[in-house]
Amino acid sequence: MSVRERLQAAADSIPLPAETLAGVVIGVLAQRFRPLPLPAWTRPVGSVLAGTGLAVVVAAWQERGPGSLEDPETLVTTGLHRVSRNPIYLGFTAAHLGLAGATRNGWMLATCPVSAALVHRWVLREEDWLRDRFGSEYDAYRGRVPRYLAQPTGWIAVTPVAANRGYITKTQSR
């Protein structure tokens, strides 16, 4: 197998969200035609963030093992998936932010929230699909592990109250 074929196989097997890729490409094109540079300090910070994001993607991808994302045989609940239900998407979003900083591209930074919101819509659909596929096993996992990142203890959370549709606050402790 040639290097090009190996790279193509790797690209086909890693689920780079189209929303993330579109945000990066739009940022690159916008920067080319109307530069919006970020401060110089964003370059080293962005480089670290991009590298960390890509490391998370690779580690989470390896944890899930062989097989198709569209037809998983098992629900992965260990490793990075023990602290986030979506470490691959989280890693790609961190890489997007980091790449914006590393390249000092303000437009790429501006596209990140939009890309993340579009990926979030996909995550919600994927959660419904996983619930249908794995049933109570997924529900238990969902109850234990946050969608993206754990909320630090002691934070104040706003939770809806069904009876009066108002809101109450309570301190979260995990």
C-alpha positions as CSV (number, residue, x, y, z in Angstrom):
1,M,0.0,0.0,0.0
2,S,1.4,3.4,-1.0
3,V,1.8,6.3,1.4
4,R,-1.1,8.1,-0.5
5,E,-3.3,5.1,-0.1
6,R,-2.5,4.9,3.6
7,L,-3.2,8.5,4.1
8,Q,-6.5,8.2,2.3
9,A,-7.5,5.2,4.4
10,A,-6.7,7.1,7.6
11,A,-8.7,10.1,6.4
12,D,-11.6,7.9,5.5
13,S,-11.6,6.1,8.9
14,I,-11.3,9.2,11.2
15,P,-14.6,11.0,11.5
16,L,-13.6,14.6,10.9
17,P,-16.9,16.4,11.3
18,A,-17.7,18.3,8.1
19,E,-18.9,21.2,10.2
20,T,-15.4,21.5,11.7
21,L,-13.7,21.2,8.4
22,A,-16.0,23.8,6.8
23,G,-15.2,26.2,9.7
24,V,-11.5,25.8,9.2
25,V,-11.7,26.2,5.4
26,I,-14.0,29.3,5.6
27,G,-11.6,30.8,8.2
28,V,-8.6,30.2,5.9
29,L,-10.4,31.7,2.9
30,A,-11.7,34.7,4.8
31,Q,-8.2,35.3,6.2
32,R,-6.7,35.2,2.7
33,F,-9.1,37.9,1.4
34,R,-9.5,40.1,4.5
35,P,-6.9,39.4,7.2
36,L,-8.1,39.5,10.8
37,P,-4.9,38.6,12.8
38,L,-5.0,37.5,16.4
39,P,-2.4,38.7,18.9
40,A,1.0,37.0,18.8
41,W,0.5,35.3,22.2
42,T,-2.2,33.1,20.6
43,R,0.4,31.2,18.5
44,P,2.0,29.2,21.3
45,V,-1.2,28.8,23.2
46,G,-3.0,27.7,20.0
47,S,-0.2,25.2,19.1
48,V,-0.5,23.5,22.5
49,L,-4.3,23.4,22.2
50,A,-4.3,22.1,18.7
51,G,-1.8,19.4,19.6
52,T,-3.8,18.4,22.7
53,G,-7.0,18.3,20.7
54,L,-5.5,16.0,18.1
55,A,-4.0,13.8,20.8
56,V,-7.4,13.4,22.4
57,V,-8.9,12.5,19.0
58,V,-6.2,9.9,18.3
59,A,-6.5,8.4,21.9
60,A,-10.3,8.3,21.8
61,W,-10.2,6.8,18.3
62,Q,-7.8,4.0,19.4
63,E,-10.0,3.3,22.5
64,R,-13.0,2.6,20.4
65,G,-11.2,-0.1,18.4
66,P,-11.8,-1.4,15.0
67,G,-15.2,-1.3,13.4
68,S,-17.6,1.2,11.9
69,L,-18.8,4.3,13.6
70,E,-22.1,3.8,11.9
71,D,-22.6,0.3,13.1
72,P,-20.7,-0.1,16.5
73,E,-20.7,-3.6,18.0
74,T,-20.1,-2.3,21.6
75,L,-20.6,0.9,23.6
76,V,-17.2,2.3,24.6
77,T,-17.3,3.5,28.2
78,T,-13.7,3.3,29.3
79,G,-10.7,5.6,29.0
80,L,-11.5,9.1,27.7
81,H,-15.1,7.9,27.1
82,R,-15.3,7.5,30.9
83,V,-15.0,11.3,31.3
84,S,-16.8,12.5,28.1
85,R,-19.3,10.8,25.9
86,N,-17.9,12.7,22.9
87,P,-14.1,12.9,23.3
88,I,-13.6,12.8,19.5
89,Y,-15.8,15.8,18.8
90,L,-14.4,17.6,21.8
91,G,-10.9,17.0,20.5
92,F,-11.7,18.2,17.0
93,T,-13.3,21.4,18.5
94,A,-10.1,22.0,20.6
95,A,-8.0,21.4,17.5
96,H,-10.1,23.9,15.6
97,L,-9.7,26.6,18.3
98,G,-6.0,25.8,18.6
99,L,-5.4,26.0,14.9
100,A,-7.1,29.4,14.9
101,G,-4.6,30.5,17.6
102,A,-1.6,28.8,16.1
103,T,-2.2,30.5,12.7
104,R,-3.4,33.8,14.4
105,N,-6.5,33.6,12.2
106,G,-9.4,35.6,13.7
107,W,-11.8,34.4,11.1
108,M,-11.1,30.8,12.0
109,L,-11.7,31.6,15.6
110,A,-15.0,33.3,14.7
111,T,-16.2,30.1,12.8
112,C,-15.5,27.8,15.8
113,P,-18.7,28.5,17.8
114,V,-20.8,28.0,14.7
115,S,-19.0,24.8,13.9
116,A,-19.4,23.6,17.5
117,A,-23.1,24.4,17.5
118,L,-23.6,22.4,14.2
119,V,-21.6,19.5,15.6
120,H,-23.8,19.7,18.8
121,R,-26.9,19.2,16.6
122,W,-25.3,16.1,15.2
123,V,-24.4,14.8,18.7
124,L,-28.1,15.1,19.8
125,R,-29.2,12.9,16.8
126,E,-26.4,10.5,17.5
127,E,-27.5,10.2,21.2
128,D,-31.0,9.2,20.1
129,W,-29.5,6.6,17.7
130,L,-27.3,5.2,20.5
131,R,-30.2,5.0,22.9
132,D,-32.1,3.0,20.3
133,R,-29.1,0.8,19.6
134,F,-28.0,0.1,23.2
135,G,-31.1,0.8,25.3
136,S,-30.6,0.8,29.1
137,E,-26.8,0.3,28.8
138,Y,-26.6,3.7,27.0
139,D,-29.1,5.3,29.5
140,A,-26.9,4.2,32.4
141,Y,-23.8,5.5,30.6
142,R,-25.5,8.7,29.8
143,G,-26.4,9.1,33.5
144,R,-22.8,8.7,34.6
145,V,-20.8,10.6,32.0
146,P,-21.3,14.1,30.8
147,R,-21.9,14.9,27.1
148,Y,-18.7,16.9,26.8
149,L,-16.9,17.9,30.0
150,A,-17.6,17.4,33.7
151,Q,-18.9,20.3,35.6
152,P,-16.6,21.2,38.5
153,T,-18.2,20.7,41.9
154,G,-19.5,23.7,43.7
155,W,-20.8,25.4,40.6
156,I,-24.4,26.7,40.6
157,A,-26.6,25.0,38.0
158,V,-29.9,26.2,36.8
159,T,-32.5,23.4,36.4
160,P,-36.0,23.6,35.0
161,V,-38.9,23.0,37.3
162,A,-41.6,21.3,35.3
163,A,-44.5,22.3,37.6
164,N,-44.3,26.1,37.1
165,R,-41.8,26.3,34.2
166,G,-39.6,28.5,36.4
167,Y,-36.1,27.9,37.4
168,I,-34.4,27.0,40.6
169,T,-30.7,26.9,41.4
170,K,-28.9,24.2,43.3
171,T,-25.2,23.6,44.0
172,Q,-23.8,20.7,42.0
173,S,-21.7,18.2,43.8
174,R,-20.2,15.1,42.2
